[in-house]
Amino acid sequence: MLCKGVVDASLERRSIAERELNGFIRQHPDTASVVAAHEALGNMYYREGRYRKALHQLDMELIEHSAAEDAKEVHSFFSVLSQYPDLEIASNLPSEVQAETVGENLYLPVRANGFLGIYIVDTGANVSALCESEARRLGLITHETVSKALDVSGASIGMRVTETPDLWIGKTHLKHVAFAVYPDSSEPFVELPKGHKGILGISVLIALGAFRIDRDNHFEILSNPKSTAQNLPIVFNGASAVAQIGLNGKTLSFIFDTGAARSYLYPPIIAAVPDLARTARRQYQSVTGASGSTVQEVFIMPSVNLFLGKNVVLSPATVLLRGDTEDSKWAAGILGFDLISQTLPITVDFRRMQISTE
C-alpha cells in the first residue's frame, strides 16, 4: 500500500493517494516507513498549495524522525506559508496569451494584485518567486523565515514569504498565490527590467492544468489537449517535475525545468552511460544560481544527443561533478529551456502527467 500510495501521489492522483497513504499510516503507526508516507503526502499538498496540510505532514515526519535535517531546514518556511489561505482556482478557462522570450527564458503576461507583469514560466521552481522591489511594486507584505533555498550552484540563499490575493494568467484566475521573496541582487532578477522580476512556480503551473507553447511564443491554456504521436511521462519527486529522456538507447530521469536557461548534466549520467566520459575534458567553470556564482569542477563534452519526443542536442554538454543538491544525487541532469525550445511546439499536461511533442 505504501509503494502504490507514493506512486499515486507522484502522479497527482490525489484522492487515491490520500486514501492509500492515510490507510498505511493508520495501520503502521510505529514503523520507520511511516515517514515516507508523511513525506509523500506533504509534498503532494505543497504542490497543490494546501500549506496547512503540508505543514501537518512535516510535523508528523519530524515526530517520527526528529533528526531529519531537510525537514528541519524547511520547517520555518512551511510555518509561514501555513498562515496564508490555500491556493484557490477561482476560474480556469481555455485562453491564449502572447508570451515572450528574453534570453533563454519564457515570460508570460500576468496581472498580480491588480498590477501587470511579465513573469518567467518555471516548472523547476518549487514555489513562485519575486524579488523585494517587485513585491513592493505589487503592494505585498512580506514575512520573515529562517529557511534557505539551495540552488544549482550549490549555494544557499535566504528568503522571505508573501502571497498575492489575485493572479490572472489569460482567463485563469488564481487566489492566494504564495511567493518566496529574494533580494534584488539575486539571479535572475538583478538584470531584469521592472515588471519582469517574477517567477511562476510549479503550484501555479499545475493549477493551469495543461498548456501548449509554440515557436511563435503563443501560450495556450488548454481544457482538453489533443493527443500527439509522442507522449513522454512526467512524475513528481518531491516538488520536482521529472521527465524520462532517451540517451543511447537508455531512459534516464531529468528534472523538467522550463526556468533553467541552460541545461546541465549530473554525475549519475556518467554512471548510466560510461562511454560519455571518453570525450570529456575536466576543467573548472563558473555555475550561476539564484544566490550568485560558484566555481565548480566539471566535465565538458562537445555534445550529447538526447531524445525528448524529438532529437535534441546539448552542445557543449556540462556535467557538474560536485553533486551539491539532492536532485544531483539521482537525476541525470536538468532539462532546461535551451533544450525544451528545440522541441517546440510542446504541450505540458499536469492532468494526464505527460509532455507531448508534435
C-alpha positions, 0 to 999 in steps of 0.5 A: 500500500505504501509503494502504490500510495507514493506512486499515486501521489507522484502522479497527482492522483490525489484522492487515491493517494490520500486514501492509500497513504492515510490507510498505511499510516493508520495501520503502521503507526510505529514503523520507520516507513511511516515517514515516507508516507508523511513525506509523500503526502506533504509534498503532494499538498505543497504542490497543490498549495494546501500549506496547512496540510503540508505543514501537518505532514512535516510535523508528523515526519519530524515526530517520527524522525526528529533528526531529519535535517531537510525537514528541519531546514524547511520547517520555518518556511512551511510555518509561514506559508501555513498562515496564508489561505490555500491556493484557490482556482477561482476560474480556469478557462481555455485562453491564449496569451502572447508570451515572450522570450528574453534570453533563454527564458519564457515570460508570460503576461500576468496581472498580480494584485491588480498590477501587470507583469511579465513573469518567467514560466518555471516548472523547476521552481518549487514555489513562485518567486519575486524579488523585494522591489517587485513585491513592493511594486505589487503592494505585498507584505512580506514575512520573515523565515529562517529557511534557505533555498539551495540552488544549482550552484550549490549555494544557499540563499535566504528568503522571505514569504508573501502571497498575492490575493489575485493572479490572472494568467489569460482567463485563469484566475488564481487566489492566494498565490504564495511567493518566496521573496529574494533580494534584488541582487539575486539571479535572475532578477538583478538584470531584469527590467521592472515588471519582469522580476517574477517567477511562476512556480510549479503550484501555479503551473499545475493549477493551469492544468495543461498548456501548449507553447509554440515557436511563435511564443503563443501560450495556450491554456488548454481544457482538453489537449489533443493527443500527439504521436509522442507522449513522454511521462512526467512524475513528481519527486518531491516538488520536482517535475521529472521527465524520462529522456532517451540517451543511447538507447537508455531512459534516464530521469531529468528534472523538467525545468522550463526556468533553467536557461541552460541545461546541465548534466549530473554525475549519475549520467556518467554512471548510466552511460560510461562511454560519455566520459571518453570525450570529456575534458575536466576543467573548472567553470563558473555555475550561476544560481539564484544566490550568485556564482560558484566555481565548480569542477566539471566535465565538458563534452562537445555534445550529447544527443538526447531524445525528448519526443524529438532529437535534441542536442546539448552542445557543449554538454556540462556535467557538474561533478560536485553533486551539491543538491539532492536532485544531483544525487539521482537525476541525470541532469536538468532539462532546461529551456535551451533544450525544451525550445528545440522541441517546440511546439510542446504541450505540458499536461499536469492532468494526464502527467505527460509532455507531448511533442508534435 
